[in-house]
């Protein structure tokens, strides 16, 4: 039941995120034919495409995150990434405080922060551009201030699918915008849209779906099933009534966890391929480490010595160490995954925490019970060795305890 709650919470989060921002085709001065809600930063865009002369009139709606910050929007003529974007960036003039809009070309030097971006004319057919703050001429730039960036471009004939890039930053040095934040949303501020049909490219939706699948599969496998499998081996193996059944339950759960986790790991690899320039170093390293340990555990079953083999004790030590390390890495990386997906305070994380805390509570209760039984048996064994109780009475006292 808690697992179902976590799934519903995760899905509802993404539904809420999808409708957190809305698009508008009307501004105080103009009306456009189409609009689209962009996937990050509560940004949106509206436009009118004129097929007879391949002219595009558009407006980008964004918000400032700092009174001294900047908001930028642009088009990448070749690929869906920041490098190569022809952008228009708005920020308050350092001298007068008035809103200014300058053109920038984001080349590799800018991305690597080897040199500050310098304004220069764009090599695309930009016919006109302007920027206004919500509230008119008397409005001032502040955190949360809404801005509209207008542009009119002449497109290449029969090329209506465009790569749009947008972002915002905290500071401007002189007339050069500084680096923007590097959260998941900021690094994913890219959308490919066909301005003629109004449909966004499918790979953006695929990426969003893959993130949901990746997060859910890994939370279930590495974060839930794997710890449950470890707990069954620790607490069920001493239940004599089960016989060898505990081993098959343990192996079955761990094998299911590894198979599901492998699928989740593969979706993570695919996400990396679909998100050029987006790198989560710690999350990726923990994921590779957990998958490697899980693969080692699975292969260890093929080389499991018999109970009479002299190497059995070494195999058990290896199996325990790698197994518990895999559990710890898996759980830690699930929490790291919530961070990189921007769900550190979401209901999805709360649902997972409830599942995990329930499992920990059960394990603590079983651990206490195991120690009580162990101490009782140790005391009875000591009394038996000292001759204070007999074999029969020892069994009787054990059965009544």
The 8 nearest C-alpha neighbors of each residue, nearest first, counted from 0:
[[1, 3, 2, 4, 5, 354, 6, 350],
 [2, 0, 4, 3, 354, 5, 350, 353],
 [3, 1, 5, 0, 4, 354, 6, 351],
 [4, 2, 6, 0, 5, 1, 7, 8],
 [5, 3, 1, 7, 2, 6, 8, 350],
 [4, 6, 350, 2, 8, 347, 3, 7],
 [7, 5, 3, 9, 8, 4, 10, 2],
 [8, 6, 4, 10, 9, 5, 11, 3],
 [9, 7, 347, 5, 11, 346, 6, 10],
 [10, 8, 347, 6, 12, 7, 11, 5],
 [9, 11, 7, 13, 12, 8, 6, 14],
 [12, 10, 14, 8, 13, 9, 7, 15],
 [13, 11, 15, 9, 10, 14, 8, 16],
 [12, 14, 16, 15, 10, 11, 17, 9],
 [15, 13, 11, 17, 16, 12, 10, 18],
 [14, 16, 12, 18, 13, 17, 19, 11],
 [17, 15, 13, 19, 14, 18, 12, 20],
 [16, 18, 14, 15, 19, 13, 20, 38],
 [19, 17, 15, 20, 16, 14, 21, 36],
 [18, 20, 16, 17, 15, 21, 41, 14],
 [21, 19, 41, 18, 36, 22, 42, 17],
 [22, 20, 36, 18, 23, 19, 43, 41],
 [21, 23, 36, 43, 35, 34, 44, 24],
 [22, 24, 25, 34, 21, 45, 44, 43],
 [23, 25, 31, 45, 34, 30, 33, 32],
 [26, 24, 30, 23, 29, 31, 27, 28],
 [25, 27, 29, 28, 30, 24, 23, 31],
 [28, 26, 29, 25, 30, 135, 133, 134],
 [27, 29, 26, 30, 25, 31, 131, 135],
 [30, 28, 26, 25, 27, 31, 24, 58],
 [29, 31, 25, 24, 26, 32, 28, 27],
 [32, 30, 24, 46, 47, 33, 45, 25],
 [31, 33, 47, 46, 24, 30, 34, 45],
 [34, 32, 46, 45, 31, 24, 47, 197],
 [33, 35, 45, 24, 44, 22, 23, 46],
 [36, 34, 44, 22, 43, 37, 45, 33],
 [35, 37, 43, 22, 21, 42, 38, 20],
 [36, 38, 43, 42, 39, 35, 41, 190],
 [37, 39, 36, 188, 40, 41, 17, 42],
 [38, 40, 41, 184, 37, 188, 42, 187],
 [39, 41, 42, 184, 38, 185, 61, 188],
 [42, 40, 20, 39, 43, 37, 19, 38],
 [41, 43, 61, 40, 37, 60, 39, 36],
 [44, 42, 36, 37, 60, 22, 35, 59],
 [43, 45, 59, 35, 34, 58, 60, 36],
 [46, 44, 34, 24, 58, 33, 57, 31],
 [47, 45, 57, 31, 33, 56, 32, 34],
 [46, 48, 32, 56, 31, 55, 57, 33],
 [49, 47, 55, 54, 50, 195, 56, 46],
 [48, 50, 54, 53, 51, 52, 55, 47],
 [51, 49, 53, 52, 48, 54, 195, 156],
 [50, 52, 49, 53, 54, 48, 156, 157],
 [51, 53, 54, 50, 49, 153, 156, 154],
 [54, 52, 50, 154, 49, 153, 51, 156],
 [55, 53, 153, 49, 52, 152, 48, 154],
 [54, 56, 48, 152, 151, 47, 153, 49],
 [57, 55, 151, 47, 46, 150, 48, 152],
 [58, 56, 46, 150, 45, 149, 55, 47],
 [57, 59, 149, 148, 45, 44, 147, 46],
 [58, 60, 44, 148, 147, 43, 61, 149],
 [61, 59, 147, 43, 42, 146, 44, 58],
 [60, 62, 42, 146, 145, 59, 147, 70],
 [63, 61, 145, 144, 143, 146, 64, 70],
 [62, 64, 143, 144, 142, 65, 70, 69],
 [65, 63, 142, 143, 169, 68, 62, 168],
 [64, 66, 142, 68, 169, 67, 63, 141],
 [67, 65, 141, 140, 142, 68, 64, 63],
 [68, 66, 65, 170, 169, 171, 91, 69],
 [69, 67, 169, 170, 65, 168, 66, 171],
 [68, 70, 90, 168, 167, 89, 63, 71],
 [71, 69, 167, 89, 88, 166, 63, 90],
 [70, 72, 88, 166, 165, 87, 167, 89],
 [73, 71, 165, 86, 87, 164, 88, 166],
 [86, 72, 74, 164, 85, 163, 87, 84],
 [75, 73, 163, 85, 84, 162, 164, 76],
 [74, 76, 84, 162, 77, 83, 85, 78],
 [77, 75, 74, 78, 162, 161, 84, 83],
 [76, 78, 75, 79, 83, 162, 84, 161],
 [79, 77, 80, 75, 76, 162, 83, 81],
 [78, 80, 162, 189, 75, 191, 81, 190],
 [81, 79, 82, 78, 189, 75, 275, 164],
 [80, 82, 84, 83, 164, 105, 79, 75],
 [83, 81, 106, 105, 84, 80, 107, 110],
 [82, 84, 106, 105, 75, 81, 85, 104],
 [85, 83, 75, 105, 74, 81, 82, 86],
 [86, 84, 104, 73, 74, 75, 103, 121],
 [73, 85, 87, 103, 72, 102, 84, 104],
 [86, 88, 102, 72, 71, 101, 73, 103],
 [89, 87, 71, 101, 100, 70, 86, 102],
 [88, 90, 100, 70, 99, 69, 71, 101],
 [89, 91, 69, 98, 99, 68, 92, 70],
 [92, 90, 98, 96, 97, 99, 93, 67],
 [91, 93, 96, 97, 94, 95, 98, 99],
 [94, 92, 96, 95, 91, 173, 174, 171],
 [95, 93, 92, 96, 97, 91, 173, 174],
 [94, 96, 97, 92, 93, 91, 98, 99],
 [97, 95, 92, 91, 93, 94, 98, 139],
 [98, 96, 91, 92, 95, 99, 139, 90],
 [97, 99, 91, 90, 92, 96, 89, 100],
 [98, 100, 89, 90, 91, 92, 97, 101],
 [101, 99, 89, 88, 130, 87, 129, 90],
 [100, 102, 88, 87, 118, 89, 99, 103],
 [101, 103, 87, 118, 86, 119, 120, 88],
 [104, 102, 118, 86, 119, 85, 105, 87],
 [103, 105, 85, 84, 106, 86, 83, 121],
 [106, 104, 83, 84, 82, 109, 103, 85],
 [105, 107, 83, 82, 108, 109, 104, 110],
 [108, 106, 110, 109, 82, 111, 105, 83],
 [109, 107, 111, 113, 106, 110, 114, 112],
 [108, 110, 112, 107, 111, 106, 116, 105],
 [109, 111, 107, 112, 108, 82, 106, 105],
 [110, 112, 108, 113, 109, 107, 114, 106],
 [113, 111, 109, 110, 114, 108, 115, 178],
 [114, 112, 108, 111, 109, 115, 110, 107],
 [113, 115, 112, 109, 108, 116, 111, 117],
 [116, 114, 109, 175, 117, 112, 113, 177],
 [117, 115, 175, 109, 114, 118, 176, 103],
 [118, 116, 175, 115, 119, 103, 174, 104],
 [117, 119, 103, 102, 101, 116, 120, 104],
 [118, 120, 103, 102, 117, 121, 104, 101],
 [121, 119, 102, 122, 118, 103, 104, 101],
 [120, 122, 123, 85, 102, 119, 104, 103],
 [121, 123, 120, 124, 85, 125, 104, 119],
 [122, 124, 121, 125, 85, 152, 153, 154],
 [125, 123, 153, 152, 126, 122, 154, 121],
 [126, 124, 152, 123, 127, 151, 153, 150],
 [125, 127, 151, 152, 124, 153, 128, 150],
 [128, 126, 151, 150, 125, 129, 152, 149],
 [129, 127, 150, 149, 151, 130, 126, 148],
 [128, 130, 149, 148, 100, 150, 131, 127],
 [129, 131, 148, 147, 149, 100, 132, 146],
 [132, 130, 147, 146, 133, 148, 135, 129],
 [133, 131, 146, 135, 145, 134, 138, 147],
 [132, 134, 145, 146, 135, 131, 138, 144],
 [133, 135, 138, 132, 137, 136, 131, 139],
 [136, 134, 137, 138, 133, 132, 131, 139],
 [135, 137, 138, 134, 132, 131, 139, 133],
 [136, 138, 135, 139, 134, 132, 133, 97],
 [139, 137, 134, 136, 135, 132, 133, 140],
 [140, 138, 141, 137, 132, 144, 97, 136],
 [139, 141, 66, 144, 91, 138, 142, 63],
 [142, 140, 66, 144, 65, 143, 139, 63],
 [141, 143, 65, 64, 66, 63, 144, 140],
 [142, 144, 63, 62, 64, 141, 145, 65],
 [143, 145, 141, 63, 62, 142, 140, 146],
 [146, 144, 62, 133, 61, 132, 143, 63],
 [145, 147, 132, 61, 133, 131, 60, 62],
 [148, 146, 60, 131, 59, 130, 58, 149],
 [147, 149, 130, 59, 58, 129, 146, 131],
 [150, 148, 58, 129, 128, 57, 130, 147],
 [151, 149, 128, 57, 127, 56, 58, 152],
 [150, 152, 56, 127, 126, 55, 125, 57],
 [153, 151, 125, 55, 126, 124, 54, 154],
 [152, 154, 54, 124, 53, 55, 125, 155],
 [155, 153, 53, 54, 156, 152, 158, 124],
 [154, 156, 158, 157, 153, 53, 159, 124],
 [157, 155, 158, 53, 154, 159, 52, 50],
 [158, 156, 159, 155, 53, 154, 50, 160],
 [159, 157, 156, 155, 160, 154, 161, 193],
 [158, 160, 193, 194, 195, 157, 161, 154],
 [161, 159, 193, 192, 158, 194, 191, 162],
 [160, 162, 191, 192, 159, 163, 193, 74],
 [163, 161, 191, 79, 75, 74, 190, 78],
 [162, 164, 74, 190, 189, 73, 191, 161],
 [165, 163, 189, 73, 72, 74, 188, 81],
 [164, 166, 72, 71, 188, 73, 189, 163],
 [167, 165, 71, 70, 188, 185, 72, 168],
 [168, 166, 70, 69, 179, 71, 63, 169],
 [167, 169, 179, 69, 68, 170, 178, 180],
 [168, 170, 68, 65, 64, 67, 69, 179],
 [171, 169, 68, 67, 177, 168, 176, 172],
 [170, 172, 176, 177, 175, 68, 173, 174],
 [173, 171, 175, 174, 176, 170, 177, 93],
 [172, 174, 175, 171, 93, 176, 92, 94],
 [173, 175, 172, 171, 176, 93, 92, 117],
 [176, 174, 172, 116, 173, 171, 117, 115],
 [175, 177, 171, 172, 170, 174, 69, 178],
 [178, 176, 171, 170, 175, 179, 168, 172],
 [179, 177, 168, 180, 176, 112, 169, 170],
 [178, 180, 168, 167, 181, 177, 169, 166],
 [181, 179, 182, 185, 168, 178, 167, 169],
 [182, 180, 185, 186, 179, 183, 184, 178],
 [181, 183, 185, 184, 180, 186, 339, 341],
 [182, 184, 186, 185, 339, 340, 187, 341],
 [185, 183, 187, 182, 186, 39, 188, 40],
 [184, 186, 182, 187, 183, 188, 181, 180],
 [185, 187, 183, 184, 188, 181, 277, 182],
 [188, 186, 184, 185, 189, 183, 39, 277],
 [189, 187, 185, 165, 186, 39, 164, 184],
 [190, 188, 164, 187, 163, 79, 165, 80],
 [191, 189, 163, 162, 192, 164, 203, 188],
 [190, 192, 162, 200, 161, 199, 163, 160],
 [193, 191, 199, 160, 161, 200, 198, 194],
 [192, 194, 160, 159, 197, 195, 198, 196],
 [193, 195, 197, 159, 196, 192, 160, 48],
 [194, 196, 193, 197, 159, 48, 160, 50],
 [197, 195, 198, 193, 194, 192, 159, 199],
 [196, 198, 194, 193, 195, 192, 199, 33],
 [199, 197, 196, 193, 192, 200, 194, 195],
 [200, 198, 192, 191, 193, 201, 197, 190],
 [199, 201, 191, 202, 192, 203, 198, 193],
 [202, 200, 204, 203, 205, 199, 191, 198],
 [201, 203, 205, 204, 200, 206, 273, 191],
 [204, 202, 206, 205, 201, 200, 207, 190],
 [205, 203, 207, 201, 206, 202, 208, 200],
 [206, 204, 202, 208, 203, 207, 209, 201],
 [207, 205, 209, 203, 204, 208, 202, 210],
 [206, 208, 204, 210, 205, 209, 203, 211],
 [209, 207, 205, 211, 210, 206, 204, 212],
 [208, 210, 212, 206, 211, 207, 213, 205],
 [209, 211, 213, 207, 208, 212, 214, 206],
 [210, 212, 208, 214, 209, 213, 215, 207],
 [213, 211, 209, 215, 210, 214, 216, 208],
 [214, 212, 263, 210, 216, 211, 215, 266],
 [213, 215, 211, 217, 212, 216, 210, 218],
 [214, 216, 218, 212, 217, 213, 211, 219],
 [217, 215, 263, 219, 213, 218, 214, 212],
 [216, 218, 220, 263, 219, 214, 221, 260],
 [217, 219, 222, 215, 216, 220, 333, 221],
 [218, 220, 223, 216, 217, 222, 224, 215],
 [221, 219, 256, 224, 217, 260, 222, 218],
 [222, 220, 329, 225, 217, 218, 223, 219],
 [221, 223, 218, 330, 219, 220, 329, 333],
 [224, 222, 219, 225, 226, 220, 221, 227],
 [225, 223, 220, 227, 256, 226, 219, 228],
 [224, 226, 228, 221, 227, 223, 256, 253],
 [227, 225, 229, 228, 224, 223, 326, 230],
 [228, 226, 224, 230, 225, 229, 231, 223],
 [229, 227, 225, 249, 231, 252, 230, 226],
 [228, 230, 226, 232, 227, 231, 225, 233],
 [229, 231, 227, 233, 228, 232, 234, 226],
 [232, 230, 228, 235, 234, 233, 229, 249],
 [231, 233, 229, 230, 249, 236, 235, 234],
 [234, 232, 230, 231, 235, 236, 229, 237],
 [233, 235, 231, 232, 236, 230, 237, 365],
 [236, 234, 231, 238, 237, 245, 232, 233],
 [235, 237, 238, 245, 232, 234, 233, 246],
 [238, 236, 235, 239, 234, 233, 241, 242],
 [239, 237, 235, 240, 236, 241, 242, 234],
 [240, 238, 241, 242, 237, 236, 235, 243],
 [239, 241, 238, 242, 237, 244, 243, 235],
 [242, 240, 239, 244, 238, 243, 245, 235],
 [241, 243, 239, 244, 240, 245, 238, 236],
 [242, 244, 245, 246, 241, 247, 236, 239],
 [245, 243, 247, 246, 242, 241, 248, 236],
 [246, 244, 248, 243, 247, 236, 235, 249],
 [247, 245, 249, 244, 248, 243, 250, 232],
 [246, 248, 250, 244, 249, 245, 251, 243],
 [247, 249, 245, 251, 246, 250, 252, 244],
 [250, 248, 246, 228, 247, 252, 251, 232],
 [251, 249, 247, 253, 252, 248, 254, 246],
 [252, 250, 248, 254, 249, 253, 247, 255],
 [251, 253, 255, 228, 249, 254, 250, 256],
 [254, 252, 256, 250, 255, 228, 251, 225],
 [253, 255, 257, 251, 256, 252, 250, 258],
 [256, 254, 258, 252, 253, 257, 259, 251],
 [257, 255, 220, 253, 259, 254, 224, 258],
 [256, 258, 260, 254, 255, 259, 261, 253],
 [257, 259, 261, 255, 260, 256, 254, 262],
 [260, 258, 262, 256, 261, 257, 220, 255],
 [261, 259, 257, 263, 220, 262, 258, 217],
 [262, 260, 264, 258, 263, 259, 257, 265],
 [261, 263, 265, 259, 260, 264, 266, 258],
 [262, 264, 260, 213, 266, 216, 261, 217],
 [265, 263, 261, 267, 262, 266, 260, 268],
 [264, 266, 268, 262, 267, 263, 261, 269],
 [267, 265, 269, 263, 268, 264, 213, 270],
 [268, 266, 270, 264, 265, 269, 213, 263],
 [269, 267, 265, 271, 266, 270, 264, 272],
 [268, 270, 266, 272, 271, 267, 265, 273],
 [271, 269, 267, 273, 272, 268, 266, 274],
 [270, 272, 274, 268, 269, 273, 267, 275],
 [271, 273, 269, 270, 274, 275, 268, 267],
 [274, 272, 270, 271, 275, 269, 206, 202],
 [273, 275, 271, 272, 277, 270, 276, 187],
 [276, 274, 277, 273, 272, 271, 80, 278],
 [275, 277, 278, 274, 80, 186, 81, 271],
 [278, 276, 275, 274, 186, 279, 271, 187],
 [279, 277, 280, 276, 271, 275, 283, 274],
 [280, 278, 282, 281, 283, 277, 339, 284],
 [279, 281, 283, 282, 278, 284, 285, 277],
 [282, 280, 284, 283, 279, 285, 335, 286],
 [283, 281, 285, 279, 284, 280, 286, 335],
 [282, 284, 286, 280, 281, 285, 279, 287],
 [285, 283, 281, 287, 286, 282, 288, 280],
 [284, 286, 288, 282, 287, 283, 332, 289],
 [287, 285, 283, 289, 284, 288, 282, 290],
 [286, 288, 290, 284, 285, 289, 291, 283],
 [289, 287, 285, 291, 286, 290, 284, 292],
 [290, 288, 286, 292, 325, 291, 287, 328],
 [289, 291, 293, 287, 292, 288, 286, 294],
 [292, 290, 294, 288, 293, 289, 287, 295],
 [293, 291, 295, 289, 294, 290, 325, 321],
 [292, 294, 290, 296, 291, 295, 289, 297],
 [293, 295, 291, 297, 296, 292, 290, 298],
 [296, 294, 292, 298, 293, 297, 299, 291],
 [297, 295, 299, 293, 294, 298, 292, 322],
 [296, 298, 294, 299, 295, 300, 293, 254],
 [297, 299, 295, 300, 296, 301, 294, 302],
 [298, 300, 296, 302, 301, 297, 295, 303],
 [301, 299, 303, 298, 302, 297, 296, 304],
 [302, 300, 299, 298, 303, 297, 304, 296],
 [301, 303, 299, 300, 304, 298, 314, 305],
 [302, 304, 300, 301, 299, 305, 314, 311],
 [305, 303, 311, 308, 302, 306, 310, 314],
 [304, 306, 308, 307, 303, 311, 310, 309],
 [305, 307, 308, 311, 304, 309, 312, 310],
 [306, 308, 305, 309, 311, 304, 310, 312],
 [307, 309, 305, 311, 310, 306, 304, 312],
 [310, 308, 311, 307, 312, 306, 313, 304],
 [311, 309, 313, 308, 312, 314, 304, 307],
 [310, 312, 314, 308, 309, 313, 304, 306],
 [313, 311, 315, 314, 310, 316, 309, 308],
 [314, 312, 316, 310, 315, 311, 317, 309],
 [313, 315, 317, 311, 312, 316, 318, 310],
 [316, 314, 318, 312, 313, 317, 319, 311],
 [317, 315, 313, 319, 318, 314, 320, 312],
 [318, 316, 314, 320, 315, 319, 321, 313],
 [317, 319, 315, 321, 316, 320, 322, 314],
 [318, 320, 322, 316, 317, 321, 323, 315],
 [319, 321, 317, 322, 323, 318, 324, 316],
 [322, 320, 324, 318, 319, 323, 325, 317],
 [323, 321, 319, 325, 324, 320, 318, 326],
 [322, 324, 326, 325, 320, 321, 319, 327],
 [325, 323, 321, 327, 322, 326, 320, 328],
 [324, 326, 322, 328, 289, 323, 327, 292],
 [327, 325, 323, 329, 324, 328, 226, 225],
 [328, 326, 324, 330, 329, 325, 331, 323],
 [329, 327, 325, 331, 326, 330, 289, 332],
 [328, 330, 221, 326, 332, 327, 331, 222],
 [329, 331, 222, 333, 327, 332, 328, 326],
 [332, 330, 328, 334, 333, 329, 327, 335],
 [331, 333, 335, 329, 334, 330, 336, 328],
 [332, 334, 336, 330, 335, 331, 218, 329],
 [335, 333, 337, 336, 332, 331, 338, 330],
 [336, 334, 332, 338, 333, 337, 282, 331],
 [335, 337, 333, 339, 334, 338, 332, 340],
 [338, 336, 342, 334, 340, 343, 335, 339],
 [337, 339, 343, 335, 341, 336, 340, 342],
 [338, 340, 336, 341, 337, 183, 335, 182],
 [341, 339, 337, 338, 342, 336, 183, 343],
 [340, 342, 338, 339, 343, 337, 183, 184],
 [343, 341, 345, 337, 344, 340, 338, 348],
 [342, 344, 338, 337, 341, 345, 348, 340],
 [345, 343, 342, 348, 346, 349, 341, 347],
 [344, 346, 342, 347, 348, 343, 349, 12],
 [345, 347, 349, 348, 8, 350, 9, 344],
 [348, 346, 9, 8, 350, 345, 5, 349],
 [349, 347, 351, 350, 346, 345, 352, 343],
 [348, 350, 346, 352, 347, 351, 353, 345],
 [351, 349, 5, 347, 353, 348, 352, 346],
 [350, 352, 354, 348, 353, 349, 5, 355],
 [351, 353, 349, 355, 354, 350, 356, 348],
 [354, 352, 350, 356, 351, 355, 357, 349],
 [355, 353, 351, 357, 352, 1, 356, 2],
 [354, 356, 352, 358, 357, 353, 351, 359],
 [355, 357, 359, 353, 358, 354, 352, 360],
 [358, 356, 360, 354, 355, 359, 353, 361],
 [357, 359, 355, 361, 356, 360, 362, 354],
 [360, 358, 356, 362, 357, 361, 363, 355],
 [361, 359, 357, 363, 358, 362, 356, 364],
 [360, 362, 364, 358, 359, 363, 365, 357],
 [361, 363, 359, 365, 360, 364, 366, 358],
 [364, 362, 366, 360, 365, 361, 359, 367],
 [363, 365, 361, 367, 362, 366, 368, 360],
 [366, 364, 368, 362, 363, 367, 369, 361],
 [365, 367, 363, 369, 368, 364, 362, 370],
 [368, 366, 370, 364, 369, 365, 363, 371],
 [367, 369, 365, 371, 366, 370, 372, 364],
 [370, 368, 366, 372, 367, 371, 373, 365],
 [369, 371, 373, 367, 372, 368, 374, 366],
 [370, 372, 368, 374, 373, 369, 375, 367],
 [373, 371, 375, 369, 370, 374, 376, 368],
 [372, 374, 370, 376, 371, 375, 369, 377],
 [375, 373, 377, 371, 376, 372, 370, 378],
 [376, 374, 372, 378, 377, 373, 371, 379],
 [375, 377, 379, 373, 378, 374, 380, 372],
 [376, 378, 374, 380, 375, 379, 373, 381],
 [379, 377, 381, 375, 376, 380, 374, 382],
 [380, 378, 376, 382, 381, 377, 383, 375],
 [379, 381, 383, 377, 378, 382, 376, 384],
 [380, 382, 378, 384, 383, 379, 377, 385],
 [383, 381, 385, 379, 387, 384, 380, 388],
 [382, 384, 380, 386, 388, 385, 381, 387],
 [385, 383, 381, 386, 382, 380, 387, 388],
 [384, 386, 382, 383, 387, 381, 388, 380],
 [387, 385, 383, 384, 388, 382, 389, 381],
 [386, 388, 382, 385, 383, 389, 384, 381],
 [389, 387, 383, 386, 382, 393, 392, 390],
 [390, 388, 392, 391, 393, 383, 386, 387],
 [389, 391, 393, 392, 394, 388, 383, 395],
 [392, 390, 394, 393, 389, 395, 388, 396],
 [391, 393, 395, 389, 394, 390, 396, 388],
 [394, 392, 390, 396, 391, 395, 389, 397],
 [395, 393, 397, 391, 392, 396, 398, 390],
 [394, 396, 392, 398, 393, 397, 391, 399],
 [395, 397, 393, 399, 398, 394, 392, 400],
 [398, 396, 394, 400, 395, 399, 393, 376],
 [399, 397, 395, 396, 400, 394, 393, 392],
 [398, 400, 396, 397, 395, 394, 393, 392],
 [399, 397, 398, 396, 375, 395, 372, 394]]
